[in-house]
Amino acid sequence: MSTTALAPAAAPTLPRPAEPTLAAVHQLRPRPSAPSTPALVSDGLVCPLESGAEVEYANLDHGASTSAFVAVKAAVDEASLTYSSVHRGNGYASRVTSARYEQAREVVARFVGARADDHVIFTRNTTDSFNLLASVVPQDAQVFVFGSDHHATILPWRAEQLVRLPVPSSPAEAVSVVDAALRTSRTADALVVVTGASNVTGEYWPVAQIAAVARRHGARVALDAAQLVQHRAVDLALEELDYVAFSGHKIYAPYGAGVLVGRSDWLDAAEPYLAGGGATAAVSDEDTTWQIGPARHEAGSPNVLGAVALAVACEVVEEHREAIAELDETLGRGLVSRLDAIPGVQTHSIFGPTHDRAPVVTFTVEGRSAQEVSRRLSDEHGIGVRDGRFCAHVLVDALLARQGSSSTSAVRASLGLANSPEHVDRLVAAVRSLAPRG
């Protein structure tokens, strides 16, 4: 059966419904020693301790998933009232839902500084976005990925395409490794995958410098921004990046949606990521004609509420960038050094303990497994953290080996808008009580 391509489906020309997204954005709450930040639905959550007491829950696991903004929940509740099929009906509810869905696409495009001809494709999460990108990369392309990256950016590529780069010890080494690798590339199509902020340590990567090297060699750059966009802005056009992917559940929109934004040519030339309704323009016994544009890779009924939630979260974060940056600084200031000062506690970093990072720290406690530490932080102190190797096994193994640790996994505390300085103080005191010489 032959297949052909068709021009992109026209955007809806219907009048837009009343703007549902900003009504609740300005519900704010005060923070000790920090400016007001957007309210979360989890504010005030209390958890039981094994002692029988109750304490305000200290969610120090933002790197895994975040709570929802109050504004996001309000928008989802409103969109639920008219929830219907997208681009498949002329009924009032269907038209309103279709308009909301396309409006969400426009909001996300602005949020990441997309170019006019970039595609915004809604996915399930960052992993789904990189699997989509892997499905459209030209067959003869080479893909360069650091071994220190999340599994979502290492595993989707075909084995013959993938070039794994070693875990660097400094930003300068990361840039030089990319430069050296691209010098040996003999393909017309090359893609460099770079992480904006480490999933394990929160450290910011030299994205601008790596992108400059890639451009010099004629390569494209895909940015894993899953741990970045909730802390710092991304601008595809300004930074001359080709693709960016991130997830709603890490930017205070935990409703099962992610996004891939970037260059249209590879996306329009490849076979659809999913074959099915919505991706097709025409189907007959002999021929299938596929859409060109985002619809080509969004077959089936989309996650409309997830897309609305993601767009609203982007609006809230953009509006409160300054407050978020100040809170990040307040929460992260001195956290690594305070834990390092506890005898028997080791923190871990890629580029060194003083390198700029989001309010994230990964550590081990001598004589205690990571699982025991995380469990006791929860049961005895009401602190939620993550333990394990964080879907970045190569990096965690390398970091532990660098410092001669006997541990096989670590504990990660990742802070964000659900936290206050008291949560940081509680973490440090709790870790001190667990340390062998605390």
Buried (B, 14 or more C-beta within 10 A) or exposed (E): EEEEEBEBBEEBEBEEBEEBBBBBBEEBEEBEEBBEBBBBBBEEBEBEEEEEEEBBBBBBBBBBBBBBBBBBBBBBEBBEEBBBBBBEEEEEEBBBBBBBBBBBBEBBBEBBBBBEEBBBBBBBBBBBBBBBBBBBBBEEBBBBBBBBBBBBBBBBBEEEBBBBBBBBBEBEBBBBBBBEBBEEBEEEBBBBBBBBBBBBBBBBBBBEBBBBBBBEBEBBBBBBBBBBBBBBBBEBEEBBBBBBBBBBBBBBBBBBBBBBBBBBEBBBEBEBBBEEEBBBBEEEEEEBBBBBBBBBBBBEEBBBBBBBBBBBBBBBBBBBEEBBBBBBEBBBEEBBEBBEEBEBBBBBBBBEBEBEBBBBBBBBBBEBBBEBBBEBBBBBBBBBBBBBBBBBBBBBBBBBEEEEBEBEBBBBBBBBBBBBBEBBEBBBEBBBEBBEEB
